[in-house]
Amino acid sequence: MIEPLRARIDLFVWDIFRGRTLRDDHFVSDKGACLLGKAGRQIFYPQYEYFAKTMRRHLLREARLFVSIIKEGISDEFDDDSEEPFGEERNEVSLH
């Protein structure tokens, strides 16, 4: 579900750096790791949350679509009384 959004996410990150919203001085180095400093986090997270609202709506819509497709497929399996779910034939055993 997330793969179709990758281009939008990449563009969001690219725009933050291209527009110099985040700059070198917003990052710190600690034990070889590059970390977003406090000032950078104060800039990044509000922008990310605004951007993420659209992504969350899209993911929710896609998840609902997948659920409806799955439910429809499962109900189709149970509509035919002559077969067990998943296509296995019934093996009825008489106890008389």
N, C-alpha and C positions, 0 to 999 in steps of 0.2 A: 504494500500500500504506500510505502514511503518513497519508493524509487521514482514515481512520476513527479514528485515534488523536489527532487534533488537539484534540478536546474534552478528553480526559484530560490532555494536555500543558498546555493552557490552564489547566485546573483546578489542576494541580500548581504552575504559576507563580503563579496567583492565591492559592493557599493560603499560599505562601511569603511573599507580601507582606501578605496579610490578617492572618495570624498574627504578623506583624512578626518573622518569622525573619530576614528581610533588611530592614534599615532604611536610611534616608538615609545614615547615617554609615558604611555598608559600601561606599559608592560614592565615587569620586573623579572630578573633571572634569579632563581633559587635552586642551588644544587643541580645545575644543568637544565632545569625546567624553565620554560617561558610561561609566566603567569600573568593574567590580567590583574593589574593593580586596582586599588580601591576607586580611584578617579575613573579608570576605564570601565569598571563594573557599573558605576553610577551612570555612565553614558550608555553602555551596551544593553543592560537588562531592560530598561524601559522601551528601547527601540525594538529589542527582540520580542518582548511581550506584545507590542502592537502588531508586529509582523506575524507572530505565531497565532494570533486570533484567526486570521484567514486560513492558516494551515490546519488548525484544529477543526474548523468548520468543514473543510474539505475531507479530512481524515474521518470525521464522524459520519459524513454523508457516504463515503466509500465503505465504511464499516457496516453501516445500516444496509447498504446495497448487498454486500457479501452475505450478511445474515439472512436477508430475504431470499437470496439465491440458494443458500444452503437449506433453509427451511422448505422452500419449494421442492428442492430435490429430494429431501427426506419424505415429505408428504406424498410425492409421486411414488416412492418406493412402497408405501403402505396402502396405496389405493387399490392395488390388485390383490384380492383376498386369496388367490390361488397360489401365491408364492410368499415365502418368508422375506423379510427385509434383506437386502443385499443379494437377491437373486437365488437364494438357496431354496430348493423344493422342500415341502413338508414331508416328514417321515413320521406318519401316524402309526402308532403301535396299538393293536387291539389287545385288551387284557382278558378277553373271553375265551 
